[in-house]
Amino acid sequence: MDMVYQYKWNFSNLEDAFEEGGELYNKKVYLFGCTEPQLVPFQDQAKVTMIPVVVAVVSPFPPSDKIGIKSVQRETEEIVPMKQMKMDWVPYIPLEKRESQVERIKKYQIFILSCNQRRAGLRHLMLERVKKFEYCLPYFYNPFQEDELEQSTVVDLLFPIDPKPVFCEFDWELDELEEFTDKLIEEDELPADQKEPFKDFVKEKVREAKNANREAREARKKALAEMSEETKAAFENIKFYKFYPVSTPDTPDVSSVKSPFINRYYGKAHKVI
């Protein structure tokens, strides 16, 4: 957080988007923030900077009530209810209207993804629980789009052996298991006496992945079959906008590193601003 707040980032472009004629004017919008580490120039030198980004989702209903928990280090992926991580979509109330009655607040069209887990409270949580907060990703599922996981033939492997676990990827369509295992042994990544246990481990992980892919396809078909025409139309019209801070003399220039990619669940933004 300190790396983000070392600069006074300017998001006047986001403010302008809510004004008449802007992309978000008079629309129901759900906002969440994220950071992107990038090498950018500032005051005649390039340095790795944590760039804050705001994603705006234009949708008649909350994009999701779930959060994804996934990192390179974590072998498994979790999709959990937001409330489990003390998160929720809450109305954005301008400072001058913070004294309004709740009934009047309901008319607001802007919501932000908020977490009410205080940083000080993290000290009292177990390390695994704290790490979950670090790896949280806003989750989105569009039943009209085939999920990458449904199409993927790659499994992430973390074979737990001492003194060093084996971490690698296996593609069941492109890789031949015997050759794949022999290569790991040749590269001293896998002890020779662990060859058969490793192969059994890979086969089990491939079976699990194929089952997960099949279940995901079936769940998507079921969701589509049960969906109302109104909801279908809403999903088809959901739009993602990705806002980067505007350039100022007091902040790094991020114009060269802008990307439409949001995260593995949302995919790419419809527009980058």
NUBAZA-176619 format. One line per 10 residues: number of its first residue (from 1); their letters; for each residue z, x, y of N, C-alpha, C. Coordinates in steps of 0.02 Angstrom, whole numbers, plus 50000, padded with zeros to 5 digits. Atoms other than C-alpha are relative to their C-alpha. Example, Ala and Ser with C-alpha at 12.3 -4.5 7.8 and 13.67 -1.06 7.14 Angstrom:
1 = AS = 50000 50045 49941 50390 50615 49775 50000 50045 50060; 49997 49958 49941 50357 50684 49947 50037 49961 50055;
END
This chain:
1 = MDMVYQYKWN = 50000 50041 49940 50000 50000 50000 50000 50043 50063; 49996 49956 49941 50042 50142 50120 49931 50029 50017; 50067 49973 49989 49866 50213 50096 49955 49949 50035; 50040 50052 49968 49791 50046 50148 50020 49992 50073; 49976 50015 49933 49900 50022 50301 50003 50060 50047; 50001 49942 49954 49875 50197 50372 49948 49990 50055; 50050 50016 49949 49728 50122 50469 50009 49928 50023; 50000 50068 49974 49717 49968 50579 49932 49969 49987; 50064 50028 50020 49575 49886 50485 49985 49936 50039; 50021 50057 49960 49475 49755 50579 49956 49953 49959;
11 = FSNLEDAFEE = 50038 50050 50037 49417 49596 50493 49977 49943 50046; 50024 50051 49954 49347 49507 50645 49939 49964 49972; 50057 50033 50032 49193 49470 50538 50023 49940 49959; 49972 50056 50038 49302 49360 50427 50021 49944 50047; 49980 50051 49951 49375 49272 50579 49938 49963 50027; 50061 50030 49974 49199 49243 50647 49968 49952 49950; 50031 50042 50052 49144 49168 50480 50030 49930 49999; 49968 50066 49998 49267 49025 50506 49983 49961 50063; 50019 50034 49938 49199 48985 50679 49936 49960 49990; 50060 50042 50005 49062 48857 50710 49937 50043 49994;
21 = GGELYNKKVY = 50060 49960 50013 48898 48925 50642 50010 50055 49950; 49985 49947 50048 48986 49046 50525 49993 49976 49928; 50010 50015 50071 48968 49055 50335 50054 49954 49972; 49943 50036 50029 49140 48976 50305 50022 49941 50043; 49980 50052 49954 49145 48850 50446 50006 49932 49966; 49987 50068 50024 49222 48683 50397 49992 49993 49924; 50005 50001 50074 49225 48728 50211 50069 50014 49970; 49938 49984 50035 49366 48734 50085 49991 50070 49970; 50008 49930 50018 49395 48919 50055 50064 50027 49968; 49944 49966 50034 49505 49020 49937 49990 50075 50009;
31 = LFGCTEPQLV = 50005 49929 49983 49541 49199 49990 50046 50043 49956; 49956 49950 50031 49606 49349 49895 49977 50070 50020; 50015 49932 49980 49615 49533 49935 50000 50049 49942; 50000 49946 50050 49582 49692 49836 49986 50065 50037; 50015 49935 49969 49557 49877 49869 49949 50037 49958; 50051 49959 50034 49417 49998 49828 50008 50073 50023; 49996 49930 49980 49446 50187 49826 49930 50030 50008; 50066 49972 49986 49294 50270 49906 50006 50062 50043; 50005 49940 49958 49246 50437 49982 49960 49981 50062; 50034 50021 49939 49205 50394 50163 50016 50048 50057;
41 = PFQDQAKVTM = 49989 49954 49944 49187 50493 50325 50047 49971 50053; 49957 50020 49944 49318 50488 50462 50019 50062 50039; 49985 49943 49955 49337 50606 50610 49973 50066 49972; 50037 49941 50021 49208 50730 50545 50021 50029 49933; 49985 49977 50068 49278 50743 50369 50000 49941 49952; 50002 50053 50051 49258 50646 50208 50065 50002 49960; 49938 50003 50039 49413 50586 50117 50001 49936 49959; 49993 50060 50042 49456 50465 49977 50046 49951 50036; 49964 50051 49962 49513 50305 50060 50004 49935 49961; 49992 50066 50031 49584 50142 49993 49975 49948 50050;
51 = IPVVVAVVSP = 50031 50048 49954 49469 50015 50075 50022 49929 49982; 49982 50070 50014 49539 49838 50090 49938 49955 50004; 50056 50047 50003 49417 49700 50045 50028 49930 49993; 49980 50070 50008 49433 49511 50062 49943 49961 49969; 50050 50043 50034 49341 49393 49944 50015 49928 50019; 49994 50071 49983 49310 49215 50003 49960 49959 49949; 50032 50044 50050 49272 49083 49871 49994 49931 50031; 50012 50067 49974 49193 48924 49938 49996 49953 49940; 49995 50043 50059 49243 48789 49814 50042 49938 50017; 49960 50061 49987 49307 48608 49816 50067 50000 49964;
61 = FPPSDKIGIK = 49938 49996 50037 49445 48658 49695 50018 50074 49989; 49981 49930 50011 49546 48817 49656 49956 50034 49948; 50044 49965 50048 49434 48947 49569 50031 50007 49931; 49966 49992 50064 49565 48971 49434 50075 49996 50010; 49926 49997 49998 49749 48952 49393 50025 50055 49954; 49983 49946 50046 49747 49109 49287 49987 50069 50032; 50008 49931 49978 49757 49298 49311 49982 50042 49939; 50016 49954 50054 49676 49433 49204 50040 50064 50008; 49962 49937 49999 49778 49586 49157 49964 50049 49954; 50041 49954 50039 49669 49731 49102 49994 50066 50036;
71 = SVQRETEEIV = 50013 49934 49972 49654 49919 49130 49970 50043 49945; 50027 49953 50049 49573 50068 49045 50055 50020 49950; 49946 49977 50043 49744 50117 48978 50024 49946 49951; 49976 50054 50042 49784 49946 48906 49949 49983 49946; 50047 50013 50055 49707 49916 48735 49978 49927 50000; 50016 50071 50003 49713 49727 48751 49994 49971 50070; 50009 50037 49938 49664 49605 48886 50040 49936 49995; 49962 50062 49998 49776 49461 48937 49974 49955 50055; 50015 50050 49950 49730 49301 49027 50061 49955 50002; 49937 50036 49997 49892 49221 49087 50001 49953 50060;
81 = PMKQMKMDWV = 49993 50044 49942 49942 49078 49203 50024 50039 50061; 49979 49967 49938 49961 49134 49384 50076 49998 50009; 49929 50009 49988 50136 49065 49390 50042 50049 49959; 49964 49951 50041 50187 49186 49252 50009 50066 50037; 49997 49940 49959 50152 49326 49375 50023 49984 50071; 49974 50023 49935 50231 49229 49519 49945 49998 50053; 50056 50006 49954 50062 49197 49599 49976 49927 50004; 50027 50068 49992 49980 49040 49668 49955 50000 50061; 50040 50011 49941 49852 48977 49792 50043 49960 50049; 49958 50034 49951 49949 48930 49949 49960 49990 50064;
91 = PYIPLEKRES = 50037 50012 49938 49886 48853 50112 50012 50056 50051; 49993 49953 49944 49851 48975 50252 50017 49959 50062; 49978 50036 49941 49946 48913 50405 50001 50048 50059; 49999 49956 49941 49906 48993 50574 50070 50005 50029; 49932 49988 49974 50060 49068 50658 50023 49945 50048; 49979 50049 49950 50058 48940 50798 50014 49932 49969; 49989 50065 50032 50067 48798 50670 50049 50005 49942; 49955 49990 50057 50198 48868 50551 50058 49951 49999; 49944 50047 49997 50325 48737 50609 49977 49930 49980; 50026 50066 50017 50213 48591 50555 50033 49972 49938;
101 = QVERIKKYQI = 49975 50033 50059 50271 48464 50428 49951 50012 49942; 50041 49988 50059 50208 48488 50249 49943 49950 49996; 50051 50052 50004 50113 48323 50259 49940 50017 50043; 50054 49982 49955 50012 48389 50405 49962 50061 49975; 50031 49938 50026 49978 48554 50316 49945 49984 49950; 50046 50017 50054 49883 48465 50178 49927 49998 50023; 50068 50006 49975 49731 48448 50290 49965 50068 50003; 50031 49934 49993 49703 48636 50295 49953 50015 49943; 50053 49986 50047 49550 48702 50208 50001 50072 49975; 49998 49930 50018 49601 48884 50187 50062 50014 49957;
111 = FILSCNQRRA = 49945 49983 50046 49706 48947 50041 49997 50074 49985; 49998 49929 50017 49762 49123 49999 50037 50010 49934; 49966 49983 50062 49811 49200 49832 50062 50040 50019; 49938 49970 49978 49993 49241 49860 50045 50016 49941; 49951 49980 50051 50125 49331 49756 50068 50003 50032; 49934 50000 49970 50308 49296 49789 50049 50046 49964; 49958 49948 50031 50372 49441 49682 50012 50054 50052; 49984 49950 49949 50461 49551 49809 49997 50070 49971; 50006 49931 50023 50427 49737 49798 50068 50029 49980; 49932 49974 50015 50614 49772 49801 50022 49976 49932;
121 = GLRHLMLERV = 49980 50027 50064 50634 49661 49649 49969 50035 49941; 50033 49965 50055 50515 49769 49547 50045 50053 49968; 49955 49948 50026 50653 49898 49529 50042 49975 49942; 49957 50029 50052 50748 49778 49416 49960 49976 49939; 50042 50022 50056 50600 49742 49301 49986 50058 49953; 50019 49948 50049 50552 49835 49143 49933 50029 50021; 50060 49964 49980 50412 49963 49166 49937 49962 49979; 50059 50036 50024 50289 49862 49061 49984 49940 50044; 50009 50057 49955 50315 49710 49173 49973 50023 50067; 50024 49973 49936 50290 49815 49330 49926 50019 49994;
131 = KKFEYCLPYF = 50069 49979 50009 50128 49888 49259 49952 49940 49999; 50042 50059 50002 50062 49712 49231 49979 49980 50071; 50018 50016 49931 50068 49682 49419 49947 50048 50025; 50049 49950 49978 49968 49842 49446 49931 49984 49973; 50065 50010 50033 49831 49785 49327 49974 49928 50007; 50023 50070 49991 49814 49603 49385 49932 49997 50035; 50065 50013 49969 49638 49544 49425 49991 49925 50008; 50015 50071 49993 49594 49374 49499 49948 49979 49948; 50041 50022 50056 49515 49275 49357 49955 49942 50020; 50047 50056 49988 49363 49162 49362 49958 49991 49937;
141 = YNPFQEDELE = 50041 50015 50059 49273 49074 49221 49950 49946 50018; 50053 50048 49987 49106 48988 49246 49966 49983 49934; 50029 50018 50065 49053 48892 49090 49924 49999 49999; 50073 49999 49997 48873 48895 49151 49972 50070 49990; 50023 49931 50007 48865 49084 49139 50030 50030 49937; 49976 49968 50061 48876 49173 48973 50041 50061 50019; 49955 49945 49985 49024 49291 48983 49973 50065 49971; 50021 49934 50025 48989 49477 48965 50030 50013 49931; 49968 49987 50064 49112 49479 48821 49965 49963 49943; 50037 50037 50052 49009 49348 48728 49940 50040 49976;
151 = QSTVVDLLFP = 50060 49962 50017 48860 49465 48733 50015 50071 49977; 49983 49930 50013 48951 49630 48713 50005 50015 49925; 49993 49976 50069 48938 49728 48550 50044 50063 49999; 49959 49940 49992 49059 49862 48612 50074 49982 49994; 49927 50009 50004 49243 49875 48564 50034 50064 50026; 49959 49944 49977 49370 49985 48653 50051 50015 49946; 49956 49980 50055 49469 50083 48525 50055 50046 50025; 49943 49956 49987 49641 50160 48540 50036 50008 49933; 49973 49988 50067 49684 50232 48369 50066 50038 50006; 49934 49971 49987 49872 50268 48373 50022 50052 49948;
161 = IDPKPVFCEF = 49977 49947 50044 49902 50436 48290 50032 50055 50042; 49969 49943 49967 50009 50588 48333 49962 50063 49983; 49965 49998 49936 50004 50702 48424 49961 49967 50057; 50041 50028 49946 49859 50626 48523 49960 49941 49973; 50040 50058 50022 49787 50449 48503 49926 50012 50013; 50072 49996 49990 49599 50430 48488 49978 49941 50042; 50024 50052 49955 49524 50333 48633 49925 50006 50006; 50073 49997 49998 49339 50289 48623 49971 49930 49999; 50036 50063 50005 49208 50151 48623 49953 50002 49940; 50044 50005 50059 49112 50092 48470 49954 49940 50009;
171 = DWELDELEEF = 50049 50053 49995 48952 49990 48479 49975 49984 49930; 50017 50014 50070 48927 49899 48315 49926 49989 49987; 50072 50006 50010 48741 49878 48346 49966 50068 50005; 50033 49936 49989 48701 50055 48403 50031 50058 49961; 49965 49945 50034 48831 50163 48315 50005 49987 49925; 49990 50004 50073 48836 50199 48128 50069 50029 49986; 49929 49983 50006 49019 50207 48076 50012 50069 49969; 49990 49936 50034 49006 50356 47957 49983 50058 50047; 50021 49947 49953 48911 50463 48083 50047 50004 50060; 49955 50004 49943 49023 50406 48225 50067 50035 49985;
181 = TDKLIEEDEL = 49936 49971 50021 49180 50456 48129 49994 50075 49989; 50010 49928 50013 49109 50624 48072 49995 50039 50065; 50007 49966 49935 49065 50667 48252 50068 50010 50033; 49932 49993 49972 49244 50634 48308 50038 50056 49966; 49966 49947 50038 49306 50749 48171 49973 50069 50021; 50031 49937 49979 49181 50885 48220 50025 50022 50069; 49979 49984 49932 49239 50874 48401 50076 50007 50005; 49927 49993 50003 49422 50889 48345 50037 49944 50036; 49967 50058 49970 49460 50717 48415 50039 49960 49947; 49969 50038 50055 49509 50649 48244 50013 50047 49941;
191 = PADQKEPFKD = 49986 49958 50059 49598 50740 48100 49960 49975 49939; 50041 50019 50057 49493 50743 47941 50037 49954 49952; 49964 50042 50047 49632 50664 47839 50010 49928 50025; 49994 50067 49972 49626 50512 47954 49933 49963 50000; 50067 50029 49998 49442 50475 47922 49999 49928 49973; 50003 50067 50029 49464 50325 47806 50044 49950 50037; 49960 50047 49960 49611 50247 47902 49966 49982 50066; 50035 50014 49938 49508 50264 48061 49943 49951 49989; 50056 50045 50015 49356 50180 47982 50025 49929 49988; 49971 50067 50012 49465 50036 47922 50023 49968 50065;
201 = FVKEKVREAK = 49977 50024 49935 49539 50022 48096 49941 49974 50041; 50059 50021 49962 49365 50012 48175 49972 49935 49972; 50027 50062 50031 49306 49880 48050 50042 49939 50020; 49956 50056 49981 49458 49772 48090 49990 49981 50073; 50010 50014 49929 49431 49788 48278 49932 49966 50012; 50066 50031 49994 49247 49743 48258 50003 49927 49977; 49991 50069 50023 49294 49588 48157 50034 49957 50053; 49963 50037 49948 49417 49536 48292 49955 49985 50059; 50044 50009 49942 49287 49561 48429 49947 49948 49986; 50051 50049 50018 49154 49461 48337 50029 49930 49999;
211 = NANREAREAR = 49967 50066 50001 49277 49319 48309 50014 49976 50072; 49986 50018 49930 49326 49323 48494 49937 49978 50035; 50064 50019 49971 49143 49317 48545 49979 49930 49979; 50019 50065 50026 49111 49168 48433 50044 49944 50030; 49954 50049 49972 49266 49076 48495 49985 49987 50074; 50016 50008 49929 49215 49108 48676 49938 49957 50008; 50060 50040 49996 49042 49035 48646 50015 49926 49985; 49982 50068 50019 49116 48882 48561 50041 49966 50055; 49959 50028 49947 49243 48857 48700 49957 49982 50061; 50044 50015 49943 49106 48866 48832 49959 49938 49987;
221 = KKALAEMSEE = 50039 50059 50018 49000 48737 48741 50043 49937 50004; 49954 50057 49998 49152 48622 48724 50016 49981 50072; 49984 50014 49930 49196 48640 48908 49942 49966 50036; 50058 50031 49969 49019 48596 48960 49991 49928 49977; 50009 50067 50028 49013 48445 48845 50050 49950 50030; 49947 50044 49975 49176 48375 48917 50001 49996 50077; 49998 49995 49927 49137 48414 49100 49964 49942 50033; 50032 50054 49962 49099 48275 49224 49942 50027 50041; 50057 49979 49960 48938 48279 49324 50023 50027 50068; 49973 49977 49936 49041 48300 49483 50024 50072 49995;
231 = TKAAFENIKF = 49974 49932 50009 49127 48455 49415 49943 50049 49987; 50059 49957 50013 48961 48526 49351 49967 50019 50066; 50032 49988 49936 48887 48507 49525 50042 50049 50042; 49955 49956 49962 49040 48591 49601 49993 50073 49977; 50007 49932 50026 49025 48743 49486 49934 50031 50021; 50066 49974 49983 48841 48760 49525 49996 50020 50074; 50003 49987 49928 48879 48764 49712 50054 50048 50025; 49949 49952 49980 49027 48885 49712 49966 50064 50025; 50028 49939 49970 48990 49036 49822 50055 50052 50012; 49954 49945 49988 49074 49207 49834 49975 50042 50059;
241 = YKFYPVSTPD = 50016 49957 49943 49076 49305 49998 50049 50059 50000; 49958 49940 50001 49140 49483 50006 50000 50032 50069; 49994 49973 49933 49205 49547 50172 50031 50070 50000; 49973 49933 49988 49226 49730 50215 50022 50005 50073; 49979 49993 49930 49315 49787 50374 49942 50026 50043; 50053 49978 49954 49202 49812 50525 50017 50070 50026; 49990 49931 49975 49178 49986 50597 50033 49999 50069; 49967 49989 49935 49293 50039 50739 50013 50074 50008; 49986 49929 49990 49333 50208 50818 50063 50024 49963; 49936 49982 50031 49504 50203 50733 50001 49995 49924;
251 = TPDVSSVKSP = 50002 50008 50073 49446 50172 50554 49939 50033 49971; 50058 49970 50032 49329 50254 50429 49941 49951 49998; 50061 50040 50004 49149 50193 50423 49985 49986 49926; 50009 50017 50071 49129 50098 50258 49931 49970 49986; 50065 50034 50007 48951 50035 50286 49958 50028 49943; 50041 49969 50052 48877 50158 50160 50025 49987 49929; 49971 50009 50067 48990 50107 50015 50009 49926 49983; 49993 50072 50014 48978 49917 50023 49966 49983 49934; 50027 50020 50065 48949 49839 49852 50013 49926 49989; 49990 50072 50014 48925 49658 49794 50049 49988 49943;
261 = FINRYYGKAH = 49957 50010 50058 49032 49688 49638 50071 49984 50022; 49931 50020 49984 49201 49599 49646 50047 50025 49946; 49963 49975 50058 49279 49621 49474 49965 49974 49937; 50035 50016 50063 49236 49596 49291 49997 49925 49986; 50001 50072 50010 49275 49409 49299 49955 49964 50050; 50040 50032 49948 49194 49362 49463 49928 50026 50001; 50067 49971 49997 49046 49478 49444 49982 50020 50071; 50025 49980 49934 48944 49498 49604 50006 49944 50051; 49997 50048 49945 48964 49413 49772 49930 49976 50016; 50065 50026 49979 48825 49300 49833 49978 50033 50066;
271 = KVI = 50016 49967 49936 48837 49388 50002 50055 50049 50018; 49953 49948 49977 48918 49548 50066 49996 50003 50076; 49998 50002 49927 48974 49547 50248 50042 50058 50026;
END
